[in-house]
Amino acid sequence: MTKQAIFTTEMGTIVPAVTAEQMLELDRIATEEFGLTLLQMMENAGRNLAELSLEMLNGAKASVVVLAGGGGNGGGGLCAARHLHNHGVRVKVILDRAPGSLKGAAQMQLHILNKAGIQALALKQAPNAIQNARLVLDALIGYGLKGSPRQQTAELILLCNRYAKSIVSLDLPSGLNASSGAALGPVVRPERTLTLALPKTGFSKPDADLSELYLADIGIPPEAVRQLGLPYDSPFECGYQLRLSCNSGATRRCRDEL
């Protein structure tokens, strides 16, 4: 029998991992039973991503490129772009689809950016923008990935891996299956991954090159997590994001700790 991966904080708190299906159910519980909105959780995700990005920039007056898809993950990336803009960072946004095709919360996040004077760049501008950025935020695909990335999404993943100096992925590297850890096509290779609410089971698999793994509090109460039947106590006593290590039964830890 294969041992299940164990994720722990630097304080030794065990954090359970979930599959994509479990995360979808947790989102449902949070919204339908606890009354949280997608925009609330997206705002928390985006602010946490912006905070981690500011830490990595370390005061440098450099540009940041946000690669965003059309779902909740993309909306979180667009929200992070706004927070970085609010802190004086030069932000550029590149979408993997036409801006007018965005819907729901992601559309609202883009509208706010547009009102602040930030317009999405054309895809043909992506190579130059990524090359000149100090940091690239990968918010193309979340845990809902089905199959392999296609068309413009796949192209942006390849450009990101080829040209980016440093990459942070939101929730999980785009192209990676959240449950199995399989990479069926191109997958982003980040320096850091900021996963949301709970780590994903796929993170412990060989294809999941996460480098440093961080966990972000997006406002879901512990009581909602326990409805999944998981033993869980909030690990966020000391802040809204924290570092995780993974032990899959053979002391596999995040790459920089090996």
C-alpha positions in Angstrom: 0.0 0.0 0.0 1.3 3.5 -0.9 1.7 5.9 1.9 -0.4 9.0 1.6 1.6 12.2 1.5 1.7 14.3 4.6 2.0 18.1 4.4 3.2 20.0 7.5 3.9 23.6 8.4 7.2 24.8 9.8 5.6 24.5 13.2 4.8 20.9 12.6 1.1 21.2 12.1 -0.3 18.5 9.7 -2.5 19.8 6.9 -4.6 17.3 4.9 -4.4 17.3 1.1 -7.5 17.2 -1.1 -8.3 16.0 -4.6 -9.9 18.4 -7.2 -13.3 16.8 -6.4 -12.9 17.4 -2.7 -11.8 21.0 -3.3 -14.9 21.6 -5.5 -17.1 20.3 -2.7 -15.3 22.5 -0.2 -16.0 25.5 -2.5 -19.6 24.5 -2.6 -19.9 24.1 1.2 -18.2 27.5 1.7 -20.5 29.3 -0.7 -23.8 27.5 -0.3 -23.7 26.5 3.4 -21.5 29.2 4.9 -22.5 32.1 2.7 -19.0 33.1 1.5 -19.0 34.6 -2.0 -16.6 33.7 -4.8 -15.4 37.4 -4.9 -14.6 37.2 -1.2 -12.4 34.2 -1.5 -10.9 35.5 -4.8 -10.0 38.8 -3.1 -8.2 36.9 -0.3 -6.4 34.7 -2.8 -5.3 37.7 -4.9 -4.1 39.7 -1.9 -2.1 36.8 -0.6 -0.5 36.3 -4.0 0.3 40.0 -4.1 1.9 39.9 -0.7 4.1 36.9 -1.6 5.1 38.7 -4.8 6.1 41.8 -2.9 8.2 39.7 -0.6 10.0 38.2 -3.6 10.5 41.6 -5.2 12.1 42.8 -2.0 11.6 46.5 -2.7 12.9 46.3 -6.3 11.2 48.7 -8.7 10.6 46.0 -11.3 7.8 44.9 -13.5 5.4 42.0 -12.9 3.5 40.1 -15.6 0.3 38.3 -14.7 -0.8 35.5 -16.9 -4.5 34.9 -16.4 -7.1 32.5 -17.6 -10.9 33.0 -17.6 -11.9 31.0 -14.4 -11.5 31.6 -10.7 -7.7 31.2 -10.9 -7.5 33.9 -13.5 -9.7 36.1 -11.4 -7.3 35.7 -8.5 -4.4 36.6 -10.6 -6.2 39.8 -11.9 -7.0 40.7 -8.3 -3.3 40.3 -7.4 -2.4 42.6 -10.3 -4.7 45.3 -8.8 -3.1 44.9 -5.3 0.4 45.1 -6.8 -0.6 48.2 -8.8 -1.9 49.7 -5.6 1.5 49.2 -4.1 3.3 51.0 -6.9 4.4 47.9 -8.9 4.4 48.1 -12.7 2.0 45.4 -13.7 1.2 44.0 -17.1 -1.6 41.5 -17.7 -1.8 38.9 -20.5 -5.0 36.8 -20.9 -5.2 33.4 -22.6 -8.4 34.5 -24.4 -10.2 37.6 -25.6 -10.9 40.1 -22.8 -14.6 40.2 -23.8 -15.0 36.5 -23.2 -14.4 36.7 -19.5 -17.4 36.1 -17.3 -18.5 36.5 -13.7 -16.0 37.3 -11.0 -13.0 37.3 -13.4 -14.8 39.8 -15.7 -15.4 42.0 -12.7 -11.7 41.9 -11.7 -10.6 42.8 -15.2 -13.2 45.7 -15.2 -11.6 47.1 -12.1 -8.2 46.9 -13.6 -9.4 48.6 -16.8 -10.9 51.5 -14.8 -7.5 51.8 -13.1 -5.9 52.2 -16.5 -4.5 48.7 -16.9 -5.4 46.9 -20.2 -4.6 43.4 -21.2 -1.7 43.1 -23.6 -2.1 41.3 -26.9 -0.7 37.8 -27.1 2.0 38.8 -29.5 3.4 41.1 -26.8 3.8 38.2 -24.4 7.4 37.1 -25.2 8.9 40.6 -24.7 6.8 41.4 -21.6 7.7 38.1 -20.0 11.4 38.5 -20.8 11.5 42.0 -19.3 9.6 41.1 -16.1 11.3 40.5 -12.8 8.4 38.2 -11.8 5.7 36.3 -13.6 2.5 35.3 -11.9 0.9 32.1 -13.3 -2.9 32.2 -12.9 -3.9 30.5 -16.1 -5.5 27.2 -14.8 -6.7 26.2 -11.4 -7.7 22.8 -10.0 -10.4 22.4 -12.6 -8.0 21.3 -15.4 -9.5 18.8 -17.7 -7.0 17.2 -20.1 -3.9 19.1 -21.3 -3.7 22.9 -21.9 -4.5 23.9 -25.4 -4.0 26.8 -27.9 -3.2 30.1 -26.3 -3.0 28.7 -22.8 -0.4 26.1 -23.8 1.5 28.8 -25.7 1.7 31.1 -22.7 2.9 28.2 -20.5 5.7 27.5 -22.9 6.7 31.2 -23.1 6.6 31.4 -19.4 9.0 28.5 -18.9 11.3 29.7 -21.7 11.6 33.4 -20.8 10.5 34.1 -17.2 13.2 34.9 -14.7 11.1 33.9 -11.7 7.6 32.4 -11.5 4.9 32.1 -8.8 1.9 29.8 -9.6 -1.4 30.4 -8.0 -3.0 27.3 -6.4 -1.0 25.0 -8.6 1.3 25.2 -11.6 -0.9 25.5 -14.7 -1.0 22.2 -16.6 -0.7 20.0 -13.5 -3.5 17.8 -12.6 -4.5 18.7 -9.0 -5.5 15.1 -8.0 -3.0 12.9 -9.8 0.0 15.2 -10.3 0.1 14.2 -13.9 1.4 16.6 -16.5 -0.4 15.6 -19.8 1.0 18.5 -21.7 3.1 21.7 -21.0 3.2 22.6 -17.3 4.5 25.7 -15.6 7.7 25.2 -13.6 7.5 27.8 -10.8 9.9 29.0 -8.2 7.1 29.1 -5.7 3.5 27.8 -5.6 0.9 29.5 -3.5 -1.9 26.9 -3.0 -5.3 28.0 -1.7 -7.1 26.7 1.4 -5.6 23.2 1.3 -2.7 21.4 -0.5 -3.7 19.2 -3.4 -3.0 15.4 -3.5 -1.1 15.8 -6.8 1.6 17.9 -5.2 3.3 14.8 -3.8 3.7 13.1 -7.2 6.9 13.1 -9.3 5.7 15.5 -11.9 4.7 18.1 -9.4 7.9 20.3 -9.4 6.6 23.0 -7.1 9.9 24.2 -5.6 8.7 26.1 -2.6 5.1 25.4 -1.6 3.1 28.0 0.3 -0.5 27.7 1.7 -2.9 30.7 1.7 -5.9 31.4 3.9 -8.8 32.4 1.7 -11.3 32.8 4.6 -12.9 29.3 4.6 -13.7 28.4 8.3 -12.2 25.1 9.7 -15.8 23.9 10.3 -16.3 23.9 6.5 -13.2 21.8 5.9 -14.3 19.3 8.6 -17.5 18.7 6.6 -15.3 16.8 4.1 -14.6 14.3 6.8 -11.0 15.4 7.3 -9.2 16.0 10.6 -8.4 19.7 10.4 -7.3 22.5 12.7 -6.5 25.9 11.1 -2.7 26.2 10.6 -2.9 30.0 10.2 -2.3 31.1 13.7 0.7 33.3 12.7 -0.5 34.8 9.5 -2.5 34.5 6.3 0.1 32.4 4.4 2.7 29.9 5.5 5.3 27.5 4.1 4.5 23.8 3.7 6.7 20.8 3.5 5.7 17.4 2.0 6.6 14.0 3.3 5.4 11.2 1.0 6.7 8.4 3.2 10.2 8.7 2.0 11.1 12.2 3.3 10.5 13.9 -0.1 10.4 17.5 0.9 10.2 20.7 -1.1 13.2 20.9 -3.5 15.2 23.6 -1.7 15.2 21.6 1.5 16.8 18.5 0.0 
